[in-house]
Amino acid sequence: MNNLSKFFKEAIQSVLPIFAIVLLLSVSVAPMESGVIVMFLFGTILLIIGMGFFTIGSGISMEPLGDGIGATLGKVKKIAIPLLVCLVLGILITIAEPDLTVLAEQVPSIPNMLLIISVAVGVGIFLVISMIRTRKGIKLNTLLLIFYGLAIVLAFFTPKDFIPTAFDSGGVTTGPITVPFIMALGAGMASMSTAKNARENSFGLIALCSIGPILSVLLLSIVFKPEGTTSETILVIPESTKEAFVAFIDGIPRYAKEVLVALAPILGVFAVFQLFTRRFNKHQLLRMAVGFIYTYIGLVFFLTGANVGFMPAGRLIGARIASGEMKYLLIPIGALMGYFVVSAEPAVHSLKKQVEEITNGSVSQKSIGLALSIGVGFSVGIAMLRILTGIPVLPILIVGYMISLLITFYVPPIYTGIAFDSGGVASGPMSTTFILPFAIGACEALGGNIMTDAFGVVAMVAMTPLIAIQVLGLLGEMKRKKMLARAKHEILQLEDDMIYYEEVL
């Protein structure tokens, strides 16, 4: 009970800043209808409840399962079976990821299922590559250089309308379902490794699984050659509190079904794994069953609150600011919302906790959270500048990834894994249901091209943490070296003093 109240307190602290910002905007530069405010209020309540249940649920269900599967696969000497398991796991989990469905529904010209399957295959293949990397001890930055270089090359052959969508797909793939499970899977596989860099290898699965969708959607766009179209969606605004309440009542069954479909593959894997390995005892099974129920309830409430309550508010705020006289306020307001929105991502809490545990506290949750907030705030601000000016996203992504990949040669490898994992985690459901609609609303009001101007914001949210967290690691490494140099100097000084006193005596 104490843990549950602790997680609810964290959820309140994460969501309330966003609520306060939206409320302040609604009575100043972005007035909204009372029905939308009521929906946003209901959505905030559901977000808090959902995040609290999800955080504690995933910690006692999906994380032990992922760790157990990872440790078991790490023991299997013949690599073919673990690779096949990783491929199937990656495809099944991704197809059911709610974030991906939200993105697919907002992308015209490519059939939803075709996009989802393409992304799922990309994740499955790169989960296999992650397993090979862990087994062989291949450096993460080497693989990142190769595959991001390939993605940039392919982007030059891709229709420009679909470059932002491809990079966005890499961000949304690693959502609340996949992140706790895949991170624990990586930790489990690394724990069976005898290599001296095993701790570093526990990170990087999310990073590599984020590249797969980018490459697969770029290839899909080249082969499928979809025509770039924009579609202006009709926003239904409730006229009364009752209509707002009915919208949530109608939404809960829909998201309850979606989350059940999303969790079904993991539950199936859990059942098969337990049947063959008998890894968990009765007490652990009961605890994990409760955890899955908490996770289910949490995700249903969270996604209902985000999609029904936050998405309309995001669209309207973007549109109202962009159509006003002070449209350049989009940049600072976007940056401020990005700073606080990332702390409301449910998977971010799982990441911060696992990072602190694996690094034995040398990388604190607070420092990771601050670096993520600064990075995401900066990225959303730049995304708003893009919408206002029409700057293409590809040059920004090329420069950003070049900087982040260059830093990998100067920081401890563990920071590279954490940073590139964080990029996928930061771009979760809050990005797709609040930041992306905010960008779409602003783009529509300014008469821009949604496919080239609005899409790409999720990709930028996923990119800037790569730099921010590695800079954090670089500063930490410089501080460590400075302390070592000082300690060395003090030891030498002490030795000189001892020699002097010996000579005097």
Steps between C-alpha positions, in 0.01 A plus 500: 500500500788736580656428159169570326459836675861584412441432131175699501687791658761479223222491239337813646833683503559399135159595359406812700751734327346416159151554642603840639658608168192404297269671749709819485504495119122447487438831679766694307634441148308178417139527625315168480138392526389390846427148369862455397624621840268254674631218279855607579419495874353150474802396292741632765328297772515184290865566411595523867312182592632317195862598551492396865359154425721448195826590671455257787341233277776490239761485774361177647387331177663594169845579640546162679364321191735682263794443734415130531467446124821694436695297757363172359582593139846604615566146626404327172820409315346452156422851381232408242220447756557827692513692170170350386340582837624861478362539147155371598494700824594822323231461234219396737562769761535778242182414309309543824676824611229769554736788409555355154126472439455868595770605252369275221150650534642849447706412188308522170593314177653190666248235616510470880572126511771521234680766701461308827628169353794678335600658831451170690730310264761773542486464879517120482809505276679751720416310818682210332795731427495609866527137610798444267663819634461381860640155418795629297572810710476736200532868590168684491637816341637296207154364419339840552743661253432234237120495526437872545736561207291255295179676608632839387605355163157341448330829595641663186309246288175527699210731402548810719147478642582170671844571646349652821258206533784248472704664775186551714427127478833425666395710799146372553593132469661494842190579705369400843447134406838434341741711709481326843503158335784563252718681757460210743569256214828679432597500867424128522708413192790716621494336845593166340795651315851458643637791294643791696265739318189302602358791700519730197335233281188506721417829328459549126210268411252789490751702296540232234130413497430866422715488185319200349170683441680799345672279244190288431271802443761670279520183291120471497467858372757437225331177383135589569540858369197647676370839391542770757160624613374695794171448672343744740328305775177629648525573872180428691463744790256404780250768590431386855654316793272207426626471140860513626425224752330289230811536279707333773239233565505418128880510490574266791366180331695580183831543680423208731481283188817654350701445817373144532616432144833671583561294813378169350832415327695567820257291705533222242879517517477498881285185497725313254819610680370386839374171356843406363732650762302502828708805590248668732355346818135531607560815705680668208227393256230650723697821539556527124132429431407795724765704318348423161156606629648828629678551167178438308292738712774762487537491122124509438459810718817664369422453130137604545606816680771579245296430185159633607608781732843619389488461120218755438663748740834467323342556157304806613789662687726467195233635266398794722857618561598463133194692378554784748710812468785354711553178305873495589394417856474146361876465553531581874163341583594185308835486680333543839245226429773267372700557819214378720326251267792254498470449877143381442612220266431174690800316353738778611447400863591138415815618322617727783449228760685234301788738418550581868487131595739376229752782557480451881390860544789659306241632251211639705134514400502875559789566261345281227164675542654848479704413189192352330288806581760744366549293184130457423422865579766610252378258232134610519611865481699426182203302362278806543761711319481249213123541479531879492778512242462180296856380573528131390557247776771290331789752531417548869494124558827452312678766708344370824596138439851599386553688827355218712707234320817711528455531878488119530879493451558721805262365764493170692311238292230465764390860440468432127263210568296700752482804270385313189253295706365822651428643155254219429347518846444879495288481186211304651120542516516857630694600190255335262183613678597851614817637336425364150136628503635835628732511196222388262261766634762773455591376152138491384437853632805630310401317181814284497562146378425264790709217357819706470453765771299343787627144473859476611435647844506152658829427323650817645370412847681166460821662375589776749525273810783319319705818522375622841572177690836445334596857591399406856734202474776716352474748788499210749810349339680836507408539867623149575833560324540830683441327835746223411761758400447687826525178702817403313647843568413472871661152519816627334506799736457266796785280375724808464412609855580152635839502324573846643414395859704182465799706392450742795471214746 
